[in-house]
């Protein structure tokens, strides 16, 4: 979606707000310059031009905040000069073999690939940081020198350091995405990760979900936490009153803060953490009892609808009613931006509830497991979870033993 042109000033750009889907802004008097505004509030400048050979190219200048409007003007002036001399800035930035300049892994991830990630992936910043952090000893290696042998050595070292196999798989997947893009951009001939044997997921892949007793303890701790927070705010207002100070408005509404409504909503919708953090009121229809996960917020880049049951609907209605001012995000942080973590509060809740080996993502497993155990078919569970492939959902199939039993029972009498 392209908006009408604005002035290339800090004041005009600061007025732009993130929306549920990415949109593009152009600038008065600067043809070719665009600013892409992502739902995560990341804003990235790019410049589209034609080379002297007539090829249309887009050059990513950088993110707003790291580059100022004045720096953007200077960069465009420099680019125009290079284009006039017959150069191809974008091809040179990619470091093609024609220039003999092969980028290192860190140079590629911090540069052109990082810019591409920020434009096309919601979690682009985290992915680029993950690659550089996980492959620190390979960061100065030219892309065409990253081999299967080097990756096998890296994996062996990580295993000896006690890094889990699942973490190693995710690290390699992130690197594989970068190297696949390098192949598409003709920087390297082949992706070495594709040459390695894909590590098989363990047969006993994690599927941790809450038992009835654990869920009861979790809810009790959430209630106790709410009561403690509200009591503390009452004491604070009493303290202010004794000093003839105005009371602080922190007691209105059903919930003391965002933690309990986040947990309850996750238990009843199976939202991924990122989907929950980026959820906007525009995607919630309280009248039709429906929540839509937009493709821009989904891990699989596909939108899906999740019906709201009574408790989920009650949570959202109560939470919306107590918000002091209208906000696009359902759960805005104090700065008004999406949360990036609630690890501290969540760890304390799980510890107080005496629930061991339980991560936030396991709330999603609990949602799916409970659906299967009450007889919901796996394809419906797949649709609700937003799995691209039924194979991902099959991990829950063992929770419906009565289906297997009924299938085997049909053999009786057919002999």
C-alpha contacts under 8 A as a table, 3 or more apart, distances in Angstrom:
res1	aa1	res2	aa2	distance
1	X	22	X	7.36
1	X	23	X	4.81
1	X	24	X	5.91
2	X	23	X	5.99
2	X	24	X	4.62
2	X	25	X	5.78
2	X	26	X	7.55
3	X	23	X	7.48
3	X	24	X	6.17
3	X	25	X	5.14
3	X	26	X	6.99
4	X	25	X	6.75
4	X	26	X	6.73
5	X	25	X	6.26
5	X	26	X	4.59
5	X	27	X	4.58
5	X	28	X	5.40
6	X	12	X	6.85
6	X	25	X	7.38
6	X	26	X	6.48
6	X	27	X	4.88
6	X	28	X	5.65
7	X	12	X	6.26
7	X	27	X	5.54
7	X	28	X	5.47
8	X	12	X	7.00
8	X	13	X	7.35
8	X	27	X	5.89
8	X	28	X	7.16
8	X	69	X	6.15
9	X	12	X	5.38
9	X	13	X	6.32
9	X	69	X	6.00
10	X	13	X	5.18
10	X	14	X	5.98
10	X	68	X	7.57
10	X	69	X	6.55
11	X	14	X	5.24
11	X	15	X	6.60
12	X	15	X	5.44
12	X	16	X	7.24
13	X	16	X	5.47
14	X	17	X	7.84
17	X	37	X	7.96
17	X	41	X	7.21
18	X	21	X	7.97
18	X	22	X	7.69
18	X	37	X	6.25
18	X	38	X	6.19
18	X	39	X	4.96
18	X	40	X	6.77
18	X	41	X	5.12
19	X	22	X	6.80
19	X	23	X	7.90
19	X	38	X	7.42
19	X	39	X	5.26
19	X	328	X	7.84
20	X	39	X	5.55
20	X	280	X	6.86
20	X	282	X	7.77
20	X	294	X	7.41
20	X	296	X	7.31
21	X	38	X	6.85
21	X	39	X	5.73
21	X	294	X	7.83
21	X	296	X	5.80
22	X	36	X	6.93
22	X	37	X	5.62
22	X	38	X	4.55
22	X	39	X	5.85
22	X	296	X	7.49
23	X	36	X	5.85
23	X	37	X	5.48
23	X	38	X	6.87
24	X	34	X	6.54
24	X	35	X	5.65
24	X	36	X	4.50
24	X	37	X	6.19
25	X	34	X	5.62
25	X	35	X	5.09
25	X	36	X	6.39
25	X	37	X	7.77
26	X	31	X	7.78
26	X	32	X	7.82
26	X	33	X	6.14
26	X	34	X	4.69
26	X	35	X	6.40
27	X	30	X	5.61
27	X	31	X	7.09
27	X	33	X	6.53
27	X	34	X	6.90
28	X	31	X	7.49
30	X	33	X	5.94
32	X	47	X	5.28
32	X	48	X	4.69
32	X	49	X	6.27
33	X	45	X	7.08
33	X	46	X	5.90
33	X	47	X	4.51
33	X	48	X	6.46
34	X	45	X	5.69
34	X	46	X	5.37
34	X	47	X	6.30
35	X	43	X	6.31
35	X	44	X	5.41
35	X	45	X	4.52
35	X	46	X	6.43
36	X	43	X	5.47
36	X	44	X	5.25
36	X	45	X	6.58
36	X	46	X	7.94
36	X	119	X	7.37
37	X	41	X	6.29
37	X	42	X	6.01
37	X	43	X	4.55
37	X	44	X	6.80
38	X	41	X	5.34
38	X	42	X	5.34
38	X	43	X	6.32
38	X	119	X	7.55
38	X	122	X	7.70
39	X	42	X	7.40
39	X	122	X	7.76
39	X	278	X	7.70
39	X	296	X	7.56
39	X	297	X	7.99
40	X	122	X	6.95
40	X	278	X	7.53
40	X	337	X	7.86
40	X	338	X	7.13
41	X	337	X	7.77
42	X	63	X	7.11
42	X	64	X	7.63
42	X	118	X	7.59
43	X	63	X	5.60
43	X	64	X	5.45
44	X	60	X	7.57
44	X	61	X	7.50
44	X	62	X	5.59
44	X	63	X	4.19
44	X	64	X	5.85
44	X	118	X	7.70
44	X	119	X	7.14
45	X	60	X	6.16
45	X	61	X	5.35
45	X	62	X	5.46
45	X	63	X	6.05
45	X	64	X	6.91
45	X	72	X	7.95
46	X	58	X	6.54
46	X	59	X	5.48
46	X	60	X	4.24
46	X	61	X	5.23
46	X	62	X	7.21
47	X	58	X	5.56
47	X	59	X	5.13
47	X	60	X	6.39
47	X	61	X	6.96
47	X	76	X	7.53
48	X	56	X	7.12
48	X	57	X	5.69
48	X	58	X	4.29
48	X	59	X	6.30
49	X	56	X	5.79
49	X	57	X	5.64
49	X	58	X	6.51
50	X	53	X	7.69
50	X	54	X	5.50
50	X	55	X	5.26
50	X	56	X	4.43
50	X	57	X	6.14
51	X	54	X	5.18
51	X	55	X	5.28
51	X	56	X	6.61
51	X	57	X	7.53
51	X	83	X	5.96
51	X	86	X	6.81
51	X	87	X	7.24
51	X	88	X	6.30
52	X	55	X	7.43
52	X	83	X	7.01
52	X	84	X	7.29
52	X	86	X	5.66
52	X	87	X	7.96
53	X	86	X	7.99
57	X	90	X	6.75
58	X	90	X	6.88
59	X	89	X	7.31
59	X	90	X	5.42
60	X	112	X	7.61
60	X	115	X	6.49
60	X	116	X	7.95
61	X	72	X	7.25
61	X	75	X	7.52
62	X	66	X	6.95
62	X	67	X	6.38
62	X	115	X	6.98
63	X	66	X	5.57
63	X	67	X	6.22
64	X	67	X	5.32
64	X	68	X	6.44
65	X	68	X	6.37
67	X	71	X	5.92
67	X	72	X	6.63
68	X	71	X	5.10
68	X	72	X	6.23
69	X	72	X	4.98
69	X	73	X	6.34
70	X	73	X	5.15
70	X	74	X	6.34
71	X	74	X	5.01
71	X	75	X	6.05
72	X	75	X	5.00
72	X	76	X	6.17
73	X	76	X	5.21
73	X	77	X	6.26
74	X	77	X	5.12
74	X	78	X	6.27
75	X	78	X	5.10
75	X	79	X	6.12
76	X	79	X	4.92
76	X	80	X	6.02
77	X	80	X	5.20
77	X	81	X	6.36
78	X	81	X	5.17
78	X	82	X	6.42
79	X	82	X	5.11
79	X	83	X	6.13
79	X	89	X	6.94
80	X	83	X	5.04
80	X	84	X	6.07
81	X	84	X	5.10
81	X	85	X	6.40
82	X	85	X	5.11
82	X	86	X	6.61
82	X	87	X	5.40
82	X	88	X	7.46
82	X	89	X	7.09
83	X	86	X	5.11
83	X	87	X	5.01
83	X	88	X	6.30
83	X	89	X	7.23
84	X	87	X	7.26
88	X	91	X	5.54
88	X	92	X	6.26
89	X	92	X	5.11
89	X	93	X	6.01
90	X	93	X	5.00
90	X	94	X	6.34
91	X	94	X	5.20
91	X	95	X	6.61
91	X	96	X	6.40
92	X	95	X	5.12
92	X	96	X	6.48
92	X	99	X	7.07
93	X	112	X	7.00
94	X	103	X	7.88
94	X	108	X	7.91
94	X	112	X	6.32
94	X	185	X	7.74
94	X	187	X	7.67
95	X	99	X	6.62
95	X	100	X	7.44
95	X	101	X	5.14
95	X	102	X	5.56
95	X	103	X	6.10
95	X	187	X	7.19
96	X	99	X	5.80
96	X	100	X	6.83
96	X	101	X	6.56
96	X	102	X	6.84
96	X	186	X	7.05
96	X	187	X	5.54
97	X	100	X	4.79
97	X	101	X	6.42
97	X	102	X	6.79
97	X	187	X	6.51
98	X	101	X	7.94
102	X	142	X	6.06
102	X	143	X	6.81
102	X	144	X	7.42
102	X	187	X	7.39
103	X	107	X	5.69
103	X	108	X	5.72
103	X	142	X	5.58
103	X	143	X	6.33
104	X	107	X	5.01
104	X	108	X	6.01
104	X	139	X	6.58
104	X	140	X	5.27
104	X	141	X	5.14
104	X	142	X	3.92
104	X	143	X	5.53
105	X	108	X	5.20
105	X	109	X	6.14
105	X	132	X	7.97
105	X	138	X	7.04
105	X	139	X	4.95
105	X	140	X	6.14
105	X	141	X	5.97
105	X	142	X	6.04
105	X	143	X	5.66
106	X	109	X	5.12
106	X	110	X	5.81
106	X	132	X	6.22
106	X	139	X	4.78
106	X	140	X	6.32
107	X	110	X	5.28
107	X	111	X	5.67
107	X	140	X	7.96
108	X	111	X	5.09
108	X	112	X	5.89
108	X	113	X	5.72
108	X	114	X	7.31
109	X	112	X	6.77
109	X	113	X	5.06
109	X	114	X	4.92
109	X	128	X	6.03
109	X	131	X	7.73
109	X	132	X	7.47
109	X	178	X	7.44
110	X	113	X	6.89
110	X	114	X	5.12
110	X	115	X	7.64
110	X	128	X	7.20
111	X	114	X	5.37
111	X	115	X	6.23
112	X	115	X	5.16
112	X	116	X	6.23
113	X	116	X	4.97
113	X	117	X	6.12
113	X	178	X	6.92
113	X	181	X	7.70
114	X	117	X	5.05
114	X	118	X	6.31
114	X	124	X	7.25
114	X	125	X	7.55
114	X	128	X	6.12
115	X	118	X	5.26
115	X	119	X	6.49
116	X	119	X	5.24
116	X	120	X	6.20
117	X	120	X	5.25
117	X	121	X	5.33
117	X	123	X	7.98
117	X	124	X	4.66
117	X	125	X	7.38
117	X	128	X	7.74
118	X	121	X	5.83
118	X	122	X	7.12
118	X	123	X	7.63
118	X	124	X	4.80
118	X	125	X	6.40
119	X	124	X	7.85
120	X	124	X	7.55
121	X	124	X	5.02
122	X	296	X	7.04
122	X	297	X	6.79
123	X	126	X	5.50
123	X	127	X	6.24
124	X	127	X	5.11
124	X	128	X	6.24
125	X	128	X	5.40
125	X	129	X	6.26
126	X	129	X	5.19
126	X	130	X	6.01
127	X	130	X	5.02
127	X	131	X	6.36
127	X	174	X	6.51
128	X	131	X	5.30
128	X	132	X	6.48
129	X	132	X	5.32
129	X	133	X	6.01
130	X	133	X	5.16
130	X	134	X	5.85
130	X	171	X	7.06
130	X	174	X	7.60
131	X	134	X	5.33
131	X	135	X	5.88
131	X	171	X	6.65
131	X	174	X	6.40
131	X	175	X	6.01
132	X	135	X	5.47
132	X	136	X	5.67
132	X	139	X	6.42
133	X	136	X	5.36
134	X	171	X	6.56
135	X	138	X	5.29
135	X	139	X	6.08
135	X	154	X	7.98
136	X	139	X	5.17
137	X	140	X	7.49
138	X	141	X	5.24
138	X	146	X	7.87
141	X	145	X	6.44
141	X	146	X	6.74
142	X	145	X	5.41
142	X	146	X	6.92
143	X	146	X	5.58
143	X	179	X	7.87
143	X	187	X	7.90
143	X	188	X	7.01
144	X	147	X	7.84
144	X	187	X	7.77
144	X	188	X	5.62
144	X	189	X	7.88
146	X	150	X	6.38
146	X	151	X	7.43
146	X	192	X	7.16
147	X	150	X	5.22
147	X	151	X	6.36
147	X	192	X	5.70
148	X	151	X	5.08
148	X	152	X	6.09
148	X	192	X	5.49
148	X	193	X	6.78
148	X	195	X	7.13
148	X	196	X	6.54
149	X	152	X	5.11
149	X	153	X	6.24
150	X	153	X	5.12
150	X	154	X	6.13
151	X	154	X	4.89
151	X	155	X	6.11
151	X	193	X	7.94
152	X	155	X	5.08
152	X	156	X	6.21
153	X	156	X	5.18
153	X	157	X	6.24
154	X	157	X	5.26
154	X	158	X	6.24
155	X	158	X	5.10
155	X	159	X	6.18
155	X	168	X	7.19
156	X	159	X	5.20
156	X	160	X	6.29
157	X	160	X	5.14
157	X	161	X	6.31
158	X	161	X	5.00
158	X	162	X	6.58
158	X	163	X	5.56
158	X	168	X	7.65
159	X	162	X	5.18
159	X	163	X	5.28
159	X	164	X	6.90
159	X	165	X	7.42
160	X	163	X	7.43
163	X	167	X	6.76
163	X	168	X	7.05
164	X	167	X	5.34
164	X	168	X	6.44
165	X	168	X	5.01
165	X	169	X	6.14
166	X	169	X	5.06
166	X	170	X	6.33
167	X	170	X	5.14
167	X	171	X	6.17
168	X	171	X	5.04
168	X	172	X	6.13
169	X	172	X	5.18
169	X	173	X	6.08
169	X	199	X	7.44
170	X	173	X	4.98
170	X	174	X	6.24
171	X	174	X	5.21
171	X	175	X	6.32
172	X	175	X	5.02
172	X	176	X	5.83
172	X	193	X	7.52
173	X	176	X	4.90
173	X	177	X	6.30
174	X	177	X	5.31
174	X	178	X	6.69
175	X	178	X	5.14
175	X	179	X	6.25
176	X	179	X	5.12
176	X	180	X	5.97
176	X	191	X	7.18
176	X	193	X	5.93
176	X	194	X	7.66
177	X	180	X	5.13
177	X	181	X	6.34
178	X	181	X	5.23
178	X	182	X	6.36
179	X	182	X	4.81
179	X	183	X	6.27
179	X	191	X	5.63
180	X	183	X	5.07
180	X	184	X	6.37
180	X	190	X	7.89
180	X	191	X	5.89
181	X	184	X	5.00
181	X	185	X	6.17
182	X	185	X	5.05
182	X	186	X	6.20
182	X	187	X	5.22
182	X	188	X	6.09
183	X	186	X	4.94
183	X	187	X	5.80
183	X	188	X	5.15
183	X	189	X	6.01
183	X	190	X	5.96
183	X	191	X	6.65
184	X	187	X	7.65
185	X	188	X	8.00
186	X	189	X	6.79
188	X	191	X	7.56
191	X	194	X	5.52
191	X	195	X	7.10
192	X	195	X	5.15
192	X	196	X	6.81
193	X	196	X	5.25
194	X	197	X	7.66
194	X	198	X	7.95
201	X	205	X	6.72
202	X	205	X	5.24
205	X	395	X	7.83
207	X	362	X	7.49
207	X	365	X	6.33
207	X	395	X	7.40
207	X	396	X	7.76
208	X	358	X	6.97
208	X	362	X	5.82
208	X	365	X	6.47
208	X	366	X	7.36
209	X	358	X	7.86
209	X	362	X	5.76
209	X	363	X	6.82
209	X	365	X	5.52
209	X	366	X	4.36
209	X	369	X	7.00
210	X	213	X	7.85
210	X	214	X	5.59
210	X	215	X	5.70
210	X	362	X	7.97
210	X	363	X	7.69
210	X	366	X	5.81
211	X	214	X	5.10
211	X	215	X	6.13
212	X	215	X	5.19
212	X	216	X	6.22
213	X	216	X	5.14
213	X	217	X	6.31
214	X	217	X	5.07
214	X	218	X	6.09
214	X	353	X	7.56
214	X	355	X	6.53
215	X	218	X	4.94
215	X	219	X	6.15
216	X	219	X	5.23
216	X	220	X	6.18
217	X	220	X	5.04
217	X	221	X	6.20
217	X	353	X	5.37
217	X	354	X	7.87
218	X	221	X	5.25
218	X	222	X	6.26
218	X	349	X	7.32
218	X	350	X	7.02
218	X	353	X	5.37
218	X	355	X	7.93
219	X	222	X	5.05
219	X	223	X	6.21
220	X	223	X	5.11
220	X	224	X	6.19
220	X	353	X	7.88
221	X	224	X	4.97
221	X	225	X	5.99
221	X	349	X	6.51
221	X	352	X	6.68
221	X	353	X	5.92
222	X	225	X	5.04
222	X	226	X	6.20
222	X	260	X	6.04
222	X	349	X	6.99
223	X	226	X	5.11
223	X	227	X	6.30
224	X	227	X	5.12
224	X	228	X	6.14
225	X	228	X	5.11
225	X	229	X	6.18
226	X	229	X	5.26
226	X	230	X	6.23
226	X	255	X	6.83
226	X	256	X	5.49
226	X	257	X	7.81
226	X	260	X	7.92
227	X	230	X	5.24
227	X	231	X	6.06
227	X	256	X	7.98
228	X	231	X	5.12
228	X	232	X	6.11
229	X	232	X	5.16
229	X	233	X	6.36
229	X	256	X	6.31
230	X	233	X	5.14
230	X	234	X	6.30
230	X	251	X	6.50
230	X	256	X	6.19
231	X	234	X	5.04
231	X	235	X	6.30
232	X	235	X	5.14
232	X	236	X	6.21
233	X	236	X	4.94
233	X	237	X	6.17
233	X	250	X	6.84
233	X	251	X	7.16
234	X	237	X	5.16
234	X	238	X	6.19
234	X	251	X	7.80
235	X	238	X	5.00
235	X	239	X	6.18
236	X	239	X	5.02
236	X	240	X	6.30
237	X	240	X	4.96
237	X	241	X	6.03
237	X	247	X	5.26
237	X	248	X	6.37
238	X	241	X	4.98
238	X	242	X	6.27
239	X	242	X	5.32
239	X	243	X	6.74
240	X	243	X	5.19
240	X	244	X	6.31
240	X	245	X	4.92
240	X	246	X	6.66
240	X	247	X	6.46
241	X	244	X	4.86
241	X	245	X	5.39
241	X	246	X	6.68
241	X	247	X	6.79
242	X	245	X	7.50
249	X	252	X	7.03
250	X	256	X	7.78
251	X	256	X	7.13
252	X	322	X	6.42
253	X	256	X	7.55
253	X	318	X	7.12
253	X	319	X	7.50
253	X	321	X	7.27
253	X	322	X	4.72
254	X	318	X	6.38
254	X	319	X	7.36
254	X	322	X	7.35
255	X	258	X	7.30
255	X	260	X	7.28
255	X	261	X	7.42
255	X	318	X	7.94
255	X	319	X	7.09
257	X	260	X	7.20
258	X	261	X	5.73
258	X	262	X	6.07
258	X	331	X	6.82
259	X	262	X	5.22
259	X	263	X	6.24
259	X	345	X	7.43
259	X	346	X	7.67
260	X	263	X	5.18
260	X	264	X	6.17
261	X	264	X	5.19
261	X	265	X	5.93
261	X	315	X	6.01
261	X	316	X	7.61
261	X	319	X	7.31
262	X	265	X	5.27
262	X	266	X	6.13
262	X	276	X	7.63
263	X	266	X	5.19
263	X	267	X	6.25
263	X	363	X	7.75
264	X	267	X	5.11
264	X	268	X	6.43
264	X	311	X	7.94
264	X	312	X	6.98
264	X	315	X	7.49
265	X	268	X	5.26
265	X	269	X	6.01
265	X	270	X	7.96
265	X	312	X	5.48
265	X	315	X	7.12
265	X	316	X	7.96
266	X	269	X	5.25
266	X	270	X	5.16
266	X	271	X	5.51
266	X	272	X	7.80
266	X	276	X	7.65
266	X	363	X	6.21
266	X	364	X	6.57
266	X	367	X	7.74
267	X	270	X	5.99
267	X	363	X	5.50
267	X	364	X	6.57
267	X	366	X	6.75
267	X	367	X	5.41
268	X	308	X	7.65
268	X	309	X	7.29
268	X	311	X	7.71
268	X	312	X	6.09
268	X	367	X	6.11
269	X	306	X	6.62
269	X	307	X	7.96
269	X	308	X	7.37
269	X	312	X	7.71
269	X	364	X	7.74
269	X	367	X	6.78
269	X	384	X	7.86
270	X	363	X	6.85
270	X	364	X	4.24
270	X	365	X	7.37
270	X	366	X	7.89
270	X	367	X	5.33
270	X	368	X	6.93
270	X	384	X	7.65
270	X	385	X	6.26
271	X	275	X	5.90
271	X	276	X	5.90
271	X	364	X	6.41
271	X	385	X	7.32
272	X	275	X	5.11
272	X	276	X	6.20
272	X	361	X	6.82
272	X	364	X	6.80
273	X	276	X	5.09
273	X	277	X	6.20
273	X	360	X	7.52
273	X	361	X	6.93
274	X	277	X	5.09
274	X	278	X	6.17
274	X	297	X	7.26
274	X	340	X	7.96
275	X	278	X	5.32
275	X	279	X	5.90
275	X	293	X	6.97
275	X	297	X	5.62
275	X	298	X	6.27
276	X	279	X	5.16
276	X	331	X	7.99
277	X	331	X	6.51
277	X	332	X	7.90
277	X	338	X	5.53
277	X	339	X	5.49
277	X	340	X	7.20
278	X	297	X	6.64
278	X	329	X	6.74
278	X	330	X	7.90
278	X	331	X	7.90
278	X	338	X	5.80
278	X	339	X	7.83
279	X	283	X	7.16
279	X	293	X	7.45
279	X	297	X	7.88
279	X	329	X	5.98
279	X	330	X	5.79
279	X	331	X	7.36
280	X	283	X	5.57
280	X	284	X	7.06
280	X	328	X	5.41
280	X	329	X	4.29
280	X	330	X	5.09
281	X	284	X	5.06
281	X	285	X	7.91
281	X	327	X	7.93
281	X	328	X	5.81
281	X	329	X	6.12
281	X	330	X	5.55
282	X	285	X	7.61
282	X	328	X	7.16
283	X	291	X	5.95
283	X	292	X	5.13
283	X	293	X	7.00
283	X	294	X	7.48
284	X	289	X	7.96
284	X	290	X	6.14
284	X	291	X	4.58
284	X	292	X	6.35
285	X	288	X	5.52
285	X	289	X	5.78
285	X	290	X	5.18
285	X	291	X	6.17
286	X	289	X	4.77
286	X	290	X	6.48
286	X	313	X	6.83
286	X	316	X	7.94
286	X	317	X	7.38
287	X	290	X	7.89
289	X	307	X	5.90
289	X	308	X	5.01
289	X	309	X	7.45
289	X	313	X	6.68
290	X	305	X	6.70
290	X	306	X	5.82
290	X	307	X	4.51
290	X	308	X	5.36
291	X	305	X	5.75
291	X	306	X	5.15
291	X	307	X	6.22
291	X	308	X	6.75
292	X	303	X	6.97
292	X	304	X	5.72
292	X	305	X	4.44
292	X	306	X	6.19
293	X	297	X	6.70
293	X	298	X	6.52
293	X	303	X	5.30
293	X	304	X	5.30
293	X	305	X	6.32
293	X	306	X	7.80
294	X	297	X	5.42
294	X	298	X	6.25
294	X	301	X	7.92
294	X	302	X	6.97
294	X	303	X	4.51
294	X	304	X	6.87
295	X	298	X	5.02
295	X	299	X	7.99
295	X	300	X	7.47
295	X	301	X	4.39
295	X	302	X	4.31
295	X	303	X	4.24
295	X	304	X	7.82
296	X	301	X	5.98
296	X	302	X	7.75
296	X	303	X	7.90
297	X	301	X	7.10
298	X	301	X	4.97
298	X	302	X	6.09
298	X	303	X	6.74
299	X	302	X	7.76
300	X	386	X	7.37
300	X	387	X	7.48
300	X	388	X	6.69
302	X	386	X	7.53
303	X	386	X	7.95
304	X	383	X	7.33
304	X	384	X	7.21
304	X	386	X	6.59
305	X	384	X	7.19
306	X	384	X	6.04
308	X	311	X	7.88
308	X	312	X	5.56
308	X	313	X	5.58
309	X	312	X	5.42
309	X	313	X	6.03
310	X	313	X	5.19
310	X	314	X	6.08
311	X	314	X	5.02
311	X	315	X	6.10
312	X	315	X	5.15
312	X	316	X	6.31
313	X	316	X	5.29
313	X	317	X	6.12
314	X	317	X	5.17
314	X	318	X	6.07
315	X	318	X	5.32
315	X	319	X	6.01
316	X	319	X	5.06
316	X	320	X	5.98
317	X	320	X	5.27
317	X	321	X	6.13
318	X	321	X	5.16
318	X	322	X	6.41
319	X	322	X	5.45
319	X	323	X	6.59
320	X	323	X	5.49
320	X	330	X	7.67
323	X	326	X	6.90
327	X	330	X	7.18
327	X	332	X	7.55
329	X	332	X	5.34
329	X	337	X	7.92
329	X	338	X	7.19
331	X	338	X	7.10
331	X	339	X	7.59
332	X	335	X	7.49
332	X	336	X	4.99
332	X	337	X	5.60
332	X	338	X	5.40
332	X	339	X	6.68
333	X	336	X	5.07
333	X	337	X	5.50
333	X	338	X	5.88
333	X	339	X	5.49
334	X	337	X	7.50
339	X	342	X	7.43
342	X	345	X	5.76
342	X	346	X	6.06
343	X	346	X	5.13
343	X	347	X	5.84
344	X	347	X	5.37
344	X	348	X	6.42
345	X	348	X	5.29
345	X	349	X	6.35
346	X	349	X	5.12
346	X	350	X	6.25
346	X	360	X	7.62
347	X	350	X	5.29
347	X	351	X	6.07
348	X	351	X	5.12
348	X	352	X	6.07
349	X	352	X	5.22
349	X	353	X	6.16
350	X	353	X	5.09
350	X	354	X	6.23
350	X	355	X	5.46
350	X	356	X	7.51
350	X	358	X	7.45
351	X	354	X	5.06
351	X	355	X	6.26
351	X	356	X	7.54
352	X	355	X	7.85
355	X	358	X	6.55
358	X	362	X	6.26
359	X	362	X	5.28
359	X	363	X	7.54
360	X	363	X	5.72
360	X	364	X	7.83
361	X	364	X	5.46
361	X	365	X	6.93
362	X	365	X	4.73
362	X	366	X	6.08
363	X	366	X	4.93
363	X	367	X	6.33
364	X	367	X	5.11
364	X	368	X	6.40
365	X	368	X	5.18
365	X	369	X	5.90
366	X	369	X	5.09
366	X	370	X	6.04
367	X	370	X	5.49
367	X	371	X	6.42
368	X	371	X	5.19
368	X	372	X	6.41
368	X	381	X	6.46
368	X	385	X	7.50
368	X	396	X	7.42
369	X	372	X	5.24
369	X	373	X	6.16
369	X	396	X	6.16
369	X	399	X	6.96
370	X	373	X	5.04
370	X	374	X	6.35
371	X	374	X	5.44
371	X	375	X	6.63
371	X	376	X	5.44
371	X	381	X	7.09
372	X	375	X	5.19
372	X	376	X	5.03
372	X	377	X	6.68
372	X	378	X	7.01
372	X	381	X	7.48
372	X	396	X	6.94
372	X	397	X	7.34
372	X	399	X	6.36
372	X	400	X	6.15
373	X	376	X	7.38
373	X	399	X	5.74
373	X	400	X	5.63
375	X	400	X	7.01
376	X	380	X	6.84
376	X	381	X	6.90
377	X	380	X	5.59
377	X	381	X	6.50
378	X	381	X	4.92
378	X	382	X	6.05
378	X	390	X	7.79
378	X	393	X	6.61
378	X	394	X	7.20
378	X	397	X	7.28
379	X	382	X	4.88
379	X	383	X	6.30
379	X	390	X	6.89
379	X	393	X	7.90
380	X	383	X	5.09
380	X	384	X	6.27
381	X	384	X	5.12
381	X	385	X	6.10
381	X	393	X	7.22
382	X	385	X	5.19
382	X	386	X	5.96
382	X	387	X	5.30
382	X	388	X	7.84
382	X	389	X	7.73
382	X	390	X	6.30
382	X	392	X	7.97
382	X	393	X	5.72
383	X	386	X	5.11
383	X	387	X	6.55
387	X	390	X	6.80
387	X	392	X	6.50
387	X	393	X	7.08
388	X	392	X	7.98
389	X	392	X	5.92
389	X	393	X	7.50
390	X	393	X	5.13
390	X	394	X	6.32
391	X	394	X	5.16
391	X	395	X	7.50
392	X	395	X	6.38
393	X	396	X	6.03
393	X	397	X	7.55
394	X	397	X	5.11
395	X	398	X	7.18
396	X	399	X	5.73
396	X	400	X	7.90
397	X	400	X	5.82
397	X	401	X	7.91
398	X	401	X	5.98
400	X	403	X	5.80
400	X	404	X	7.36
401	X	404	X	5.23
401	X	405	X	6.18
402	X	405	X	4.87
402	X	406	X	6.03
403	X	406	X	5.23
403	X	407	X	6.20
404	X	407	X	5.06
404	X	408	X	6.27
405	X	408	X	5.27
405	X	409	X	6.07
406	X	409	X	4.95
406	X	410	X	6.51
407	X	410	X	5.53
407	X	411	X	7.64
408	X	411	X	5.71
408	X	412	X	7.88
409	X	412	X	5.74
410	X	413	X	7.77
410	X	414	X	7.91
411	X	414	X	5.54
411	X	415	X	7.41
412	X	415	X	6.98
